[in-house]
Amino acid sequence: MSGIKKKERALLMSICMSEKVPVALGEELLRTAETFAYETQSAASRIKQYDDLIDYHFAKKNG
């Protein structure tokens, strides 16, 4: 497993633990979201949605 994948998995596990969501469900949700995002939206739209999602979570954490 590459270093990036290990970091990604560790981050996912920490988020899932803090939100009390099973890790397998978190992984499935990410795969599903990526699939639908790439199938139905333009690259610019995906980037904006990812930025909005990141901003939302940082605001929630720091808020």
Protein Blocks (a to p, Z undefined) as FASTA:
>chain_A
ZZklmmmmmmmmmmmmmnopafklmmmmmmmmmmmmmmmpcfklmmmmmmmmmmmmmmmm
mZZ
